[in-house]
């Protein structure tokens, strides 16, 4: 007769065995876009994803970020210095160790993205060791999280813009976002085109990526309001908090000002809220220190009475979004949806405007398709 121990005892034995990290692999992949892309301040034709895989025993945890491939070198250095031969269960201690090690290299930008990929991999590994999903490990506030379709690049023709945005609405997504700012004079026409394509019921968001001057932003906010725009993201640079505050004060009453995707540490988010710069705070777990940093940003937002919205990387934000009480939505970004579906077994597409973690799959529920990814190795 075969006797198996209950699941909770098997998990407890994992904790008592105190597994150690024995191997870490960092890889970078550069994936061409499916069409030229641009926003108000940047043009690009590829996206680079840095993947961190951390092994303890026979279990592998996976995390990732999007950024320059130099991030991979930084992640390798931090992993070797701070994570090897340590317990993956002690994430707060490992997180602090990485921040200390990166101090002299600057804790924002590439260093923060490297920490982010490693931190997410640690959470994935810990959940897998305990036999649960990351959403369960963090503790769920909801079963599923709403998404908004995001793309509508300024490099798109009217036909491309209409096809993409209306496609999301047809797929059940009730909120869509488009880029503006490359040619301010053309933006009223593009927003009008988008509104006609998605109909009157869908919510329309615009994102200038900091391209406008204050007066341009105020003028266009009034124009966009006529097309029912209710979300104006980064009308001016998110570094100019007093300007963001001015626009928030003078924008149409129903229009929310959003920013925060370039935040790398808790101090950034706190300053943004202290100055009254936004109506909704954004954070990106691939930049702000992984899940540990994202949860910190969520607590800061909640302390000011604000909601948090996740920037891009939908597969990664699905779990932490489900665990964040005051959570608005996930940016279902065209590039990242495409890449994550290409690179990972277990990718979960949105359904009727929501993403829902599969609790039957441990960790993030994602497995790197190594053979498919190798063709894009940077």
Secondary structure, DSSP 4 states (H G I P E B T S, - for coil): ------HHHHHHHHHHHT--EEEEEEEEEEEEEEEEEE-SS-EEEEEEEEEEEEEETTEEEEEEEES-THHHHHHHHHHHHHTTTS-TT-HHHHHHHHHHHTGGG-SSTHHHHHHHHHHHHHHHHHHHHHTSBHHHHH--S-S-EEEEEEE--TTS-HHHHHHHHHHHHHTT--EEEEE--SSHHHHHHHHHHHHHHHTTTSEEEEE-TTBS-HHHHHHHHHHHHTTTEEEEE-SB-TT-HHHHHHHHHHS-TTPEEEE-TT--SHHHHHHHHHTT--SEEEE-TTTTTHHHHHHHHHHHHHHTT--EEE-S-HHHHHHHHHT-TTEEEEEEEHHHHHHHHHHEET----BTTEE---TTSSBTS-EE-HHHHGGGB-
